[in-house]
Amino acid sequence: MSLPEPGREPFLSSADGIAGRLRATPEDFAVVERELLPPEAADGRHTIVRVTARNCETNQLLRDLARALGIQPRAIGFAGTKDKRAVTTQLMSVRASPEALAAVALAGITLEPLYRTVKPLRLGQLRGNRFALRVADAVESEARVPVILAELAGRFPNYFGVQRFGASRPVTHLVGEALLRGDWQRAVETYIGAPATEAADASEARAAAEAARAHYRDTGDLTVTLEALPGHLLFERQLVGHLLRQPDDWQGALQRLPPNLQQMFIHAAQSALFNAMVAQRLAQGLPLDRPEEGDIVLPADRHGGPDQRAPIAVTARNQPKLVKRCAEGKAWVTALLPGFSAPYAEGPQGDIERRIVAESDIARERYALPEAPRLASDGLRRPIHATAQALEWSLDNGVPEFRFALDKGTYATSFMREIMKARDLRAY
C-alpha cells in the first residue's frame, strides 16, 4: 500500500471542479474564530485581546507583538494557528495590561483588548472558525458548484489541508518523520535544503530561495548558504546560523525554532498518516459517515463538536444506535492520528490503520520522543468526515464566494479542494 502524497488524496465527489485559486489577495480568505471566551478576572495576569491580522504568519505575529510589549513570545497564548495569506480574527491572551495593548501600533494588525483573565489561552480552546472565501479564475461555477454540493450532501473528507505540509514545498511532515526516527540531522537538512516540488513561480525571492537550497544540498557550505538565503526565510536562517556557531549540533539547532513549529513537525507526520487512512477507507468503498463494526466513534460534546474524551467502540449491538447518531450529526466515525497510546480501531478500519502505521516504519514508542519529551504525542482519534455548516455560496461579478463554518481542527481548504479540484496545490 503506497501512501498518497499530501494534497493528492482522492476526492469524495466525482463531478468536475471549478479550478481557480484561493488567496489571490489576503481579503479573499477571511477567517473569524468561533470563540470560547475564558472567564473574566479583574486581578488576572493575562489580558484577552481580539487580534485581526492581514497577511501575517502566526509566529511572526507573536514575535512582533512580543517585541512591541517587551515580553517573550511564550507570554502570548492562542487557541489556533491561522493562515498567513488571509485576513484573520482570533483571540489571544497576553501577559500585559489592557492599557499596554491599546498603545501598540503594528502595521496590518488591529488589537481589541477585552478583559483580564487568570489563565492563558491554550491550543484547541475554540469552537471552530467561520470562513468567507473567494475563488479567483474559476470556470463554469454556476453549473458545476450545485452538482458538486449535491454529491457531497453536506459532508467532505476531513483531510488535513495542504498548508499543514507546505503547498509549494511539502516538507513539514518529512521533518517530523525524521524526528520520530531519531534522525535530527536529516530533519534539519530537510528543512533547510529540500526543494520545492511544484513548479516555481517567476518571483525573484523564490528563485533566490531555491538557489540557496540547491547550494546547501550540493555543498553543505553553511556560510554561503546563510548569505544566499532570503531574509524572509527566518527559520532556515536560524538553523544555519546555529550550525555555524555550533557545528553538528542538529538537535540544538532545531530546538531554537518556536516551540509550536517544532510541535507542528510531529503533528504533520501524524497528519500524513491520518490522510492516508481516510484515503484508503475511500478506496475500499467504506462509508465516511456510517459506522461499521470495529470502528471507533466520537460523540458530540456540549459545544456540538467531537468529544475526544468519550470514544465508543462500534459493536453489533450498538451499531444501529450509532448509525442514527452519526446520521443526525451527533457522532463521528474516526481514524487514528498515531501516537504512543491512542487506540487502534478493529474491523476493516483497524486493518487499514495497522497496515499504514507499519508501512510508515515509525515504532509506536517513538512518539514518546525520549530525547525531546515535550514534543511527545499520545495521538488521538479524529473524525474522518466533516460538514460545512451554514453553507452559502453566490456569484459576485462571476467570482464564486463561499461562506461556511467548520469545527475546530477542520481545514477550509479540504472542503474547497472538493469544489475546485485544482491540480496546482499552490491554488489552495
C-alpha positions in Angstrom: 0.0 0.0 0.0 1.6 3.3 -1.1 0.8 6.4 0.8 -0.7 9.3 -1.2 1.3 12.5 -1.5 -0.2 15.1 0.8 -2.7 17.1 -1.1 -3.2 14.3 -3.7 -5.7 12.3 -1.8 -8.8 11.0 -3.6 -11.9 13.2 -3.7 -15.3 12.2 -2.4 -17.2 14.0 -5.2 -16.7 12.9 -8.9 -18.1 16.0 -10.7 -15.7 18.3 -12.4 -14.3 21.1 -10.2 -14.3 24.9 -10.9 -10.4 25.1 -10.7 -9.3 28.6 -9.9 -7.2 29.7 -6.9 -7.7 30.9 -3.3 -5.9 33.9 -1.8 -5.4 36.0 -4.9 -5.5 38.7 -2.3 -5.5 38.2 1.5 -9.0 39.6 1.6 -10.2 36.7 -0.5 -9.6 34.4 2.5 -11.3 35.8 5.6 -11.3 33.7 8.8 -13.1 34.6 12.1 -12.6 32.4 15.1 -15.7 30.9 16.8 -14.5 31.8 20.2 -14.7 30.2 23.6 -14.3 33.1 25.9 -12.4 32.3 29.1 -13.8 33.7 32.5 -13.1 37.3 33.4 -10.9 38.1 36.4 -10.2 41.7 37.4 -6.9 40.7 39.0 -5.8 38.3 36.3 -2.2 38.5 34.9 -3.4 37.9 31.3 -5.4 40.1 29.0 -7.7 38.6 26.5 -7.4 40.5 23.2 -9.1 40.1 19.8 -6.5 40.3 17.1 -7.2 40.9 13.4 -4.2 40.4 11.2 -3.7 40.8 7.4 -1.1 38.6 5.6 0.8 37.7 8.8 2.2 34.3 9.8 1.3 33.4 13.4 4.9 33.1 14.6 5.8 36.4 13.0 2.8 38.0 14.7 3.8 36.6 18.1 7.3 37.9 17.7 6.2 41.4 16.6 3.6 41.7 19.3 6.0 40.4 22.0 8.7 42.9 20.8 6.3 45.8 20.9 5.3 44.9 24.5 8.8 44.0 25.7 7.8 40.4 26.6 8.7 36.9 25.4 6.6 35.3 22.7 5.8 32.5 25.1 3.9 35.0 27.2 1.2 35.1 24.4 -1.3 32.3 24.2 -3.7 31.5 21.4 -6.3 28.8 20.6 -5.5 28.1 16.9 -2.8 28.7 14.3 -4.3 30.8 11.4 -3.4 31.0 7.7 -0.8 33.6 6.7 -2.2 34.9 3.3 -5.6 35.8 4.8 -7.4 38.3 7.0 -7.8 36.5 10.3 -9.6 37.4 13.6 -8.8 35.4 16.7 -8.5 35.6 20.5 -5.1 35.8 22.2 -4.1 36.0 25.8 -1.2 38.3 26.6 0.7 38.8 29.8 0.4 42.5 29.7 -2.2 45.2 30.7 -5.1 46.2 28.5 -3.6 49.7 28.5 -0.3 48.5 27.2 -2.0 46.5 24.4 -4.2 49.5 23.5 -1.0 51.5 22.9 0.6 49.0 20.5 0.7 50.0 16.8 1.7 47.3 14.3 1.2 47.5 10.5 -1.6 45.2 9.3 -2.6 44.3 12.9 -5.7 45.5 14.9 -5.8 44.8 18.7 -9.1 44.9 20.7 -8.3 44.4 24.4 -11.3 42.8 26.1 -10.7 42.0 29.7 -8.3 40.3 32.2 -8.2 36.6 32.9 -6.3 34.2 35.2 -5.1 31.5 32.8 -3.6 31.9 29.3 -5.4 30.5 26.2 -4.3 27.1 25.1 -4.3 25.4 21.7 -7.7 24.0 20.9 -9.6 26.4 23.2 -12.1 27.4 20.5 -15.2 26.0 18.8 -14.0 26.4 15.3 -13.9 29.1 12.6 -16.1 30.9 10.1 -14.9 31.5 6.6 -15.6 33.9 3.7 -13.7 32.8 0.6 -13.5 33.9 -3.0 -12.1 31.8 -5.8 -10.3 33.7 -8.5 -10.1 32.4 -12.1 -12.8 29.8 -11.5 -14.6 28.2 -14.5 -18.2 27.2 -15.0 -19.1 27.8 -11.4 -22.8 28.4 -11.9 -23.2 25.0 -13.5 -20.7 22.9 -11.5 -21.0 24.0 -7.9 -24.6 22.8 -7.4 -23.7 19.4 -8.8 -20.7 19.0 -6.5 -22.6 20.2 -3.4 -25.4 17.7 -4.3 -22.8 14.9 -4.5 -21.2 15.9 -1.2 -24.6 16.0 0.6 -23.1 18.4 3.2 -20.1 16.3 4.0 -16.4 16.0 2.9 -13.3 14.0 3.8 -11.7 15.6 6.9 -8.2 15.6 5.4 -5.6 17.8 6.9 -5.2 20.6 4.4 -2.1 21.1 2.2 -0.9 24.0 4.3 -0.3 21.5 7.1 2.6 20.2 4.9 3.5 23.2 2.8 1.7 23.7 -0.6 4.7 24.6 -2.7 7.3 22.8 -0.6 5.6 20.0 1.4 8.3 19.1 3.8 6.9 19.7 7.3 5.8 16.0 7.6 9.2 14.8 6.3 10.9 16.8 9.0 8.6 15.2 11.6 9.2 11.7 10.3 12.9 12.2 10.6 12.5 13.4 14.2 10.3 10.4 15.1 13.0 8.2 13.7 15.6 10.0 15.9 17.5 11.4 12.9 17.8 15.1 13.9 20.5 15.7 11.2 18.1 14.6 8.4 15.3 16.7 10.0 17.4 19.9 9.9 18.9 19.2 6.5 15.4 18.6 5.0 14.1 21.8 6.4 17.0 23.8 5.1 17.6 22.2 1.8 14.6 20.3 0.4 13.5 21.8 -2.9 10.0 22.9 -3.9 8.1 20.1 -5.6 5.7 22.4 -7.5 6.9 24.4 -10.5 8.5 27.5 -9.1 6.9 30.9 -10.0 8.9 33.7 -11.5 9.4 35.7 -8.3 13.0 36.8 -7.6 12.6 35.8 -3.9 11.5 32.2 -4.8 14.3 31.8 -7.3 16.8 33.1 -4.7 15.4 30.7 -2.1 15.7 27.7 -4.5 19.2 28.6 -5.4 20.3 28.8 -1.8 18.7 25.4 -1.0 20.4 23.9 -4.0 23.8 25.3 -2.9 23.3 23.7 0.6 22.3 20.4 -0.9 25.2 20.3 -3.2 28.0 21.7 -1.0 26.9 21.8 2.7 28.5 25.2 2.8 26.8 27.0 5.6 28.5 30.4 5.3 27.4 30.9 1.6 24.0 29.3 2.3 23.3 31.9 5.0 24.4 34.7 2.7 22.2 33.4 -0.1 19.0 32.7 1.9 16.5 35.5 1.5 15.7 37.4 4.7 12.1 36.2 4.9 13.2 32.6 5.4 13.8 33.3 9.1 13.6 29.8 10.4 16.1 28.4 7.8 18.5 31.2 8.6 18.1 30.5 12.3 19.0 26.8 11.7 22.0 27.7 9.6 23.2 30.4 12.0 23.1 28.0 14.9 25.1 25.3 13.0 27.8 27.9 12.1 28.2 28.7 15.8 27.9 25.1 17.0 28.7 22.7 14.1 26.8 19.4 14.1 24.5 20.4 16.9 21.5 19.3 14.9 19.1 18.9 17.9 20.1 22.2 19.4 19.6 23.9 16.0 16.1 22.6 15.6 15.2 23.3 19.2 15.9 27.0 18.6 12.8 27.2 16.5 9.5 28.3 18.0 8.0 25.5 20.2 4.7 25.5 18.2 6.7 25.0 15.0 8.7 22.1 16.5 5.4 20.5 17.6 4.0 21.1 14.1 6.6 18.9 12.6 5.4 15.9 14.7 1.7 16.8 14.0 2.4 17.0 10.3 3.9 13.5 10.3 0.9 12.2 12.1 -1.4 14.1 9.7 0.1 12.5 6.6 -0.7 9.0 8.0 -4.2 10.1 9.0 -4.9 11.4 5.5 -3.6 8.1 4.1 -6.0 6.2 6.3 -9.0 8.2 5.1 -7.9 7.8 1.5 -7.6 4.1 1.9 -11.1 3.9 3.5 -12.5 5.7 0.5 -10.6 3.4 -1.9 -12.1 0.4 -0.2 -15.6 1.8 -0.6 -16.2 2.1 3.2 -18.6 5.0 4.2 -17.2 8.0 5.9 -20.3 8.9 7.9 -21.7 5.5 8.7 -20.0 3.4 11.4 -19.0 -0.2 10.6 -18.4 -2.9 13.3 -14.9 -2.3 14.7 -15.0 1.5 14.1 -14.4 3.9 16.9 -17.0 6.8 17.2 -16.7 10.1 19.0 -20.0 11.5 20.4 -20.8 15.3 20.3 -19.6 17.3 23.3 -21.6 20.2 24.9 -20.5 22.6 22.2 -21.6 20.2 19.4 -18.1 19.1 18.4 -16.4 15.7 18.7 -15.7 14.7 22.3 -12.2 13.2 22.4 -12.7 12.0 26.0 -15.6 9.6 25.2 -14.7 7.2 22.3 -17.2 4.4 21.7 -16.2 1.1 20.0 -18.9 0.0 17.5 -20.3 -3.5 18.1 -23.1 -5.4 16.5 -25.3 -4.4 19.5 -24.8 -0.7 19.5 -24.3 -0.2 15.7 -27.9 0.7 14.9 -28.0 3.4 17.5 -24.6 4.8 16.5 -25.6 4.8 12.8 -28.6 7.0 13.8 -26.4 9.3 15.9 -23.9 9.8 13.1 -26.7 10.5 10.6 -28.0 13.2 13.0 -24.6 14.8 13.2 -24.3 13.9 16.9 -21.4 11.5 16.4 -18.5 10.9 14.0 -16.6 7.8 12.7 -12.9 8.3 13.3 -9.4 7.3 12.1 -6.2 7.1 14.0 -3.8 10.1 14.5 -0.9 7.9 15.6 0.8 8.3 18.9 2.2 6.2 21.8 -1.2 5.5 23.4 -4.1 6.3 21.0 -6.1 3.1 20.4 -6.5 1.3 17.0 -9.9 0.5 15.7 -10.9 -3.0 14.9 -12.5 -4.5 11.8 -11.7 -3.1 8.3 -10.7 0.3 9.7 -8.4 -1.3 12.2 -6.7 -3.3 9.4 -6.2 -0.1 7.4 -4.6 1.7 10.4 -2.3 -1.1 11.3 -1.0 -1.5 7.8 -0.4 2.2 7.3 1.4 2.6 10.6 3.5 -0.5 9.9 4.4 0.9 6.4 5.5 4.2 8.0 8.2 2.3 9.8 7.8 4.6 12.9 7.5 2.5 16.0 4.7 3.4 18.4 7.1 4.1 21.3 9.0 6.7 19.1 6.0 9.1 19.5 7.2 9.4 23.2 10.4 11.1 21.8 12.5 10.4 24.8 15.3 12.8 23.7 12.7 15.6 23.4 9.8 14.7 25.7 8.0 18.0 25.3 7.3 17.0 21.6 5.8 13.7 22.7 2.3 12.9 21.4 -0.3 10.4 22.7 -2.1 10.5 19.4 -5.9 10.6 19.2 -8.9 9.6 17.2 -10.1 12.2 14.6 -13.4 12.3 12.7 -12.9 11.2 9.1 -15.6 13.4 7.6 -16.6 17.0 8.3 -19.6 19.2 7.4 -19.5 22.8 6.1 -22.1 24.3 8.4 -24.4 27.2 7.4 -23.0 27.0 3.9 -23.9 29.7 1.4 -22.5 30.4 -2.0 -23.0 33.1 -4.6 -21.5 34.8 -7.6 -20.1 38.3 -7.4 -19.5 39.5 -11.0 -18.8 36.0 -11.9 -16.5 35.3 -9.0 -17.8 32.5 -6.7 -17.9 33.3 -3.0 -18.4 30.7 -0.2 -19.4 31.3 3.4 -19.4 28.5 6.0 -18.4 27.4 9.4 -16.2 24.5 10.5 -15.5 22.8 13.8 -12.0 23.2 15.2 -9.2 21.3 13.5 -11.1 21.1 10.2 -9.5 22.7 7.1 -11.4 25.0 4.8 -9.0 24.0 2.0 -10.1 20.4 2.4 -13.7 21.5 1.6 -12.6 23.8 -1.2 -10.5 21.2 -2.9 -13.7 19.2 -3.5 -15.2 22.3 -5.1 -12.1 23.4 -7.1 -10.1 20.2 -7.8 -7.2 22.4 -8.8 -4.1 20.5 -10.0 -1.6 23.0 -8.6 -1.5 22.6 -4.8 -0.5 26.3 -4.5 -4.0 27.2 -5.6 -5.2 26.4 -2.1 
